[in-house]
Amino acid sequence: MFTATAESFLKQAREIQEEELRRFVSRVAAVLQGPELGPEAADCLQRLHLTVAATKYPRKLDGKFVELLQTLLCSPKCPEQIQLLCAAILREMSPCNDLILSCDEIQDAKLLSLVSSVLLAQGNKKGEVSAVGQRIVKVLERRVPESQSARYLLPILSNVISLSPESLTEEQTSVVSKKMADWLRYASTQQGVAQPSGGFFSNPRTRQPGPVTEIDGAIATDFFTVLSVGQYYTEDQWLNMQAFSMLRNWLLCYGAKGLKAPNSDNKSGTDRSVMAMVSTTSTPGRLLPPKDRLREKAFEYCQRLIEQSNRRPLKKDDGDLQKACLIEAVTIMDVICKQDSSYVYRAVSFLKILHGRISGDATYARALLPIAQFFVNHGKMAAVDSDAIYKHLLTDIPAQLFHNPSLAFEFVQFCKDNTQLFTETSSIFRQSFPNLFKFLAWNSPPLISEFVDLLPFLLDAGTAVEIFHLLLDLPCLTAALDIQLRSAALPTSERAACDPAVKPTTCLEAFRHPKYKSMFQYLLRTKSTPEDAPERLIPLRQLLGSLASSPRVMQCAETVPVLLELFFRVVAEFADGTLINQLVVLLLQRSDQLYEIPAFKDDVYRVLSSQLVMLCRLRPALVVELSTEILEFSGAVSNIQNKEAIFTHMVWAIGEYMSVSYDKRCTVEQISRFFETLEAMLFEITQLRPLASTPSYAPRAISVLMATLTKLAARSQDLIPRVSMFLSKMRTFVQSPAVTSVYSKEDLEEILIRATELMNLLKMPSVAQFVFTPPVDVASTRFQREVNDSLPFALRIVTRLLEPAPGFVPG
């Protein structure tokens, strides 16, 4: 957040209009062309930089002024602060058509760094990236004077290889690799000397610098690394730190090029790796190619960093740096081992010891991810059992550190990068997926896109049901994790188990209460338990209702519909009849067992209703096979009131698929059972009551019930008289004062029109039977689909034929 003063300056800068900016630029140009570039010039340039940087849209500056900025930037007499500000303004103006800068003839390292930063900001329209890269390597090739340190150039070189790795030739990368190896391994172990201020009290007799120390204060006895501590640093020490910062990217871009062991076609993979291992544990004096030598020195550097990570830092900031360097060192080791398998055997034992040392310390949790990644990549080759490493990572870390946002993102990213591990049914990765959902439950908005990518790899016939329950209970899981954190923060004296005979009054008490303990344990489980029944969570959902308005729970609830839709799309690709039937039954059951957040329930009902139709289309026979469960659901009036969307789609599916065209097992008796249940439902919601007690039901549900009853009657024509009589009474229903008081005029008109159309269609039973019950050979043809799509139009035509309007003459 900006301070009030900073906000005020930004606001002023954004409000400057073009004409005012033009006048200001003229004043700045006059100052810059004066005899001396002092504080006034610096102040003017700072204000101009703020003005051009404060807005999202580009500001326009006069071409001559841009030329003046370039002239000052390249002027050897220009003060350094002015050069820095000119470069900053030119970068903000990029891409700039008036740019005439070139780095071809620049010898000074600082100036080359500034000019290169401006050129790289242009976007490589004219090959600027390649030109900058070529020039920097040429400058690095020669011996840079002490006053012009190469450390100004390495950040620019790092940008070059990020933007365009192909801009450097093989020869040039070899030059830089050789220098990087020296910078990494042979930096001075003596501290730098403080630069004299030149003031009155400056001492001409400077103290001799002492040796660098380790982060625990001990004098360093090995070579310098980024974790070595000194009050001042020498130039080669700065280069050492910069080389390490760009090492991984450099190895990824150039480390693997040209790697091929001699006679590689004649030896097995194991023989090659053993031969390489022998050769890489090098003999003194043997000259390695630059890339091989860089890998060797980089590996030694990473080993040294890992050893240094065992020291206790004196400052907290040093501890944070220590952990960051440990992560980077392990990651670089992994890259080196991918490029040269001989290093695997040296790294495995080293990293196993490291894992044993840090696995019990939660502050090192992020470092466990690159260690696990190393064993994923190289465990089989090294023939080591990595299950203990994976088990600790996937079991303990999500359960204990789900609330760490950066770890959560990196953990899920690790899972995305290794999705192949989740396809092995018996693997630890496969069994641990309930633990992963804790990250999503606690960090829903930032992790939703990652889980959209990950979820398809977690799903198969064995996990679909459990993941379905997990998704529906995700907000409940968020609430349970909140309680878990709050319980852990309580003093030890308050964590005692509650009296089983006393009913808990708060969620915190319930967390320790024997009655609810097993429910919390199931919801917070760390591995898959498909045999356990989630119905046990019903009391817990009610108990956690007090947290339903929590912002974190609400955010989590908003992600569930997105993942539910994805869940059904993926399941549809592999589900067999048994799984589809199981999901439909669960869908109907779980619609009564959702966490009490009204908006969440509405969104879930919307998704479940549309996916119910999709499942029925995939397997129409389920209407017959699950007739008991469907009748039970369709025969409850409360489902129309509370779950209208699901009820309406279920009733539609009955009318659509309860037909011999879709299932030979469909009998007249079954049609009659469904007809009687739905008839009773329609009677219940349309019967006339006293004015004060008339409930309001969704007009859509009434229309779908009428249409489904008509479809069933068309397939069992003994039922036609009953449904015709019922439809004929709908006029009385819609005209009743009790009904008109709770329904809109438009809704009642639609109900009456649909009842009339259906009743007219039933007056022609053969037409109704063909429309609603197509023959088996055309049930799924394009013709029948078109008939269904145009059914409302067909109903209107039939109505016109049977009840012609005045003046209507059939053609």
Rosetta blueprint (number, residue, H / E / L):
1 M L
2 F L
3 T L
4 A H
5 T H
6 A H
7 E H
8 S H
9 F H
10 L H
11 K H
12 Q H
13 A H
14 R H
15 E H
16 I L
17 Q L
18 E H
19 E H
20 E H
21 L H
22 R H
23 R H
24 F H
25 V H
26 S H
27 R H
28 V H
29 A H
30 A H
31 V H
32 L H
33 Q L
34 G L
35 P L
36 E L
37 L L
38 G L
39 P H
40 E H
41 A H
42 A H
43 D H
44 C H
45 L H
46 Q H
47 R H
48 L H
49 H H
50 L H
51 T H
52 V H
53 A H
54 A L
55 T L
56 K L
57 Y L
58 P L
59 R L
60 K L
61 L L
62 D L
63 G H
64 K H
65 F H
66 V H
67 E H
68 L H
69 L H
70 Q H
71 T H
72 L H
73 L H
74 C H
75 S L
76 P L
77 K L
78 C L
79 P L
80 E H
81 Q H
82 I H
83 Q H
84 L H
85 L H
86 C H
87 A H
88 A H
89 I H
90 L H
91 R H
92 E H
93 M L
94 S L
95 P L
96 C L
97 N L
98 D L
99 L L
100 I L
101 L L
102 S L
103 C L
104 D L
105 E L
106 I L
107 Q L
108 D L
109 A H
110 K H
111 L H
112 L H
113 S H
114 L H
115 V H
116 S H
117 S H
118 V H
119 L H
120 L H
121 A L
122 Q L
123 G L
124 N L
125 K L
126 K L
127 G L
128 E H
129 V H
130 S H
131 A H
132 V H
133 G H
134 Q H
135 R H
136 I H
137 V H
138 K H
139 V H
140 L H
141 E H
142 R L
143 R L
144 V L
145 P L
146 E L
147 S L
148 Q L
149 S L
150 A H
151 R H
152 Y H
153 L L
154 L H
155 P H
156 I H
157 L H
158 S H
159 N H
160 V H
161 I H
162 S H
163 L H
164 S L
165 P H
166 E H
167 S H
168 L L
169 T L
170 E H
171 E H
172 Q H
173 T H
174 S H
175 V H
176 V H
177 S H
178 K H
179 K H
180 M H
181 A H
182 D H
183 W H
184 L H
185 R H
186 Y L
187 A L
188 S L
189 T L
190 Q E
191 Q L
192 G L
193 V L
194 A L
195 Q L
196 P L
197 S L
198 G L
199 G L
200 F L
201 F L
202 S L
203 N L
204 P L
205 R L
206 T L
207 R L
208 Q L
209 P L
210 G L
211 P E
212 V L
213 T E
214 E L
215 I L
216 D L
217 G L
218 A L
219 I E
220 A L
221 T L
222 D L
223 F L
224 F L
225 T L
226 V L
227 L L
228 S L
229 V E
230 G L
231 Q L
232 Y L
233 Y L
234 T L
235 E H
236 D H
237 Q H
238 W H
239 L H
240 N H
241 M H
242 Q H
243 A H
244 F H
245 S H
246 M H
247 L H
248 R H
249 N H
250 W H
251 L H
252 L H
253 C H
254 Y H
255 G H
256 A L
257 K L
258 G L
259 L L
260 K L
261 A L
262 P L
263 N L
264 S H
265 D H
266 N H
267 K L
268 S L
269 G H
270 T H
271 D H
272 R H
273 S H
274 V H
275 M H
276 A H
277 M H
278 V H
279 S H
280 T H
281 T L
282 S L
283 T L
284 P L
285 G L
286 R L
287 L L
288 L L
289 P L
290 P H
291 K H
292 D H
293 R H
294 L H
295 R H
296 E H
297 K H
298 A H
299 F H
300 E H
301 Y H
302 C H
303 Q H
304 R H
305 L H
306 I H
307 E H
308 Q H
309 S L
310 N L
311 R L
312 R L
313 P L
314 L L
315 K L
316 K H
317 D H
318 D H
319 G H
320 D H
321 L H
322 Q H
323 K H
324 A H
325 C H
326 L H
327 I H
328 E H
329 A H
330 V H
331 T H
332 I H
333 M H
334 D H
335 V H
336 I H
337 C H
338 K H
339 Q H
340 D L
341 S H
342 S H
343 Y H
344 V H
345 Y H
346 R H
347 A H
348 V H
349 S H
350 F H
351 L H
352 K H
353 I H
354 L H
355 H H
356 G H
357 R H
358 I H
359 S L
360 G L
361 D L
362 A H
363 T H
364 Y H
365 A H
366 R H
367 A H
368 L H
369 L H
370 P H
371 I H
372 A H
373 Q H
374 F H
375 F H
376 V H
377 N H
378 H H
379 G H
380 K H
381 M H
382 A H
383 A L
384 V L
385 D L
386 S L
387 D H
388 A H
389 I H
390 Y H
391 K H
392 H H
393 L H
394 L H
395 T H
396 D H
397 I H
398 P H
399 A H
400 Q H
401 L H
402 F L
403 H L
404 N L
405 P H
406 S H
407 L H
408 A H
409 F H
410 E H
411 F H
412 V H
413 Q H
414 F H
415 C H
416 K H
417 D H
418 N L
419 T H
420 Q H
421 L H
422 F H
423 T H
424 E L
425 T L
426 S L
427 S L
428 I H
429 F H
430 R H
431 Q H
432 S L
433 F H
434 P H
435 N H
436 L H
437 F H
438 K H
439 F H
440 L H
441 A H
442 W H
443 N L
444 S H
445 P H
446 P H
447 L H
448 I H
449 S H
450 E H
451 F H
452 V H
453 D H
454 L H
455 L H
456 P H
457 F H
458 L H
459 L L
460 D L
461 A L
462 G L
463 T L
464 A H
465 V H
466 E H
467 I H
468 F H
469 H H
470 L H
471 L H
472 L H
473 D L
474 L H
475 P H
476 C H
477 L H
478 T H
479 A H
480 A H
481 L H
482 D H
483 I H
484 Q H
485 L H
486 R H
487 S H
488 A H
489 A L
490 L L
491 P L
492 T H
493 S H
494 E H
495 R L
496 A L
497 A L
498 C L
499 D L
500 P L
501 A L
502 V L
503 K L
504 P L
505 T L
506 T L
507 C H
508 L H
509 E H
510 A H
511 F H
512 R H
513 H L
514 P H
515 K H
516 Y H
517 K H
518 S H
519 M H
520 F H
521 Q H
522 Y H
523 L H
524 L L
525 R L
526 T L
527 K L
528 S L
529 T L
530 P L
531 E L
532 D L
533 A L
534 P H
535 E H
536 R H
537 L H
538 I H
539 P H
540 L H
541 R H
542 Q H
543 L H
544 L H
545 G H
546 S H
547 L H
548 A L
549 S L
550 S L
551 P H
552 R H
553 V H
554 M H
555 Q H
556 C H
557 A H
558 E H
559 T H
560 V H
561 P H
562 V H
563 L H
564 L H
565 E H
566 L H
567 F H
568 F H
569 R H
570 V H
571 V H
572 A H
573 E H
574 F H
575 A L
576 D L
577 G H
578 T H
579 L H
580 I H
581 N H
582 Q H
583 L H
584 V H
585 V H
586 L H
587 L H
588 L H
589 Q H
590 R H
591 S L
592 D L
593 Q L
594 L L
595 Y L
596 E L
597 I L
598 P H
599 A H
600 F H
601 K H
602 D H
603 D H
604 V H
605 Y H
606 R H
607 V H
608 L H
609 S H
610 S H
611 Q H
612 L H
613 V H
614 M H
615 L H
616 C H
617 R H
618 L H
619 R L
620 P L
621 A L
622 L H
623 V H
624 V H
625 E H
626 L L
627 S H
628 T H
629 E H
630 I H
631 L H
632 E H
633 F H
634 S H
635 G L
636 A L
637 V H
638 S H
639 N H
640 I H
641 Q H
642 N H
643 K L
644 E H
645 A H
646 I H
647 F H
648 T H
649 H H
650 M H
651 V H
652 W H
653 A H
654 I H
655 G H
656 E H
657 Y H
658 M L
659 S L
660 V L
661 S L
662 Y L
663 D L
664 K L
665 R L
666 C L
667 T L
668 V H
669 E H
670 Q H
671 I H
672 S H
673 R H
674 F H
675 F H
676 E H
677 T H
678 L H
679 E H
680 A H
681 M H
682 L H
683 F H
684 E H
685 I H
686 T H
687 Q L
688 L L
689 R L
690 P L
691 L H
692 A H
693 S H
694 T L
695 P L
696 S L
697 Y L
698 A L
699 P H
700 R H
701 A H
702 I H
703 S H
704 V H
705 L H
706 M H
707 A H
708 T H
709 L H
710 T H
711 K H
712 L H
713 A H
714 A H
715 R H
716 S L
717 Q H
718 D H
719 L H
720 I H
721 P H
722 R H
723 V H
724 S H
725 M H
726 F H
727 L H
728 S H
729 K L
730 M H
731 R H
732 T H
733 F H
734 V H
735 Q H
736 S L
737 P H
738 A H
739 V H
740 T H
741 S L
742 V L
743 Y L
744 S L
745 K H
746 E H
747 D H
748 L H
749 E H
750 E H
751 I H
752 L H
753 I H
754 R H
755 A H
756 T H
757 E H
758 L H
759 M H
760 N H
761 L H
762 L H
763 K L
764 M L
765 P H
766 S H
767 V H
768 A H
769 Q H
770 F H
771 V H
772 F H
773 T L
774 P L
775 P L
776 V H
777 D H
778 V H
779 A L
780 S L
781 T L
782 R H
783 F H
784 Q H
785 R H
786 E H
787 V H
788 N H
789 D H
790 S L
791 L H
792 P H
793 F H
794 A H
795 L H
796 R H
797 I H
798 V H
799 T H
800 R H
801 L H
802 L H
803 E L
804 P L
805 A L
806 P L
807 G L
808 F L
809 V L
810 P L
811 G L
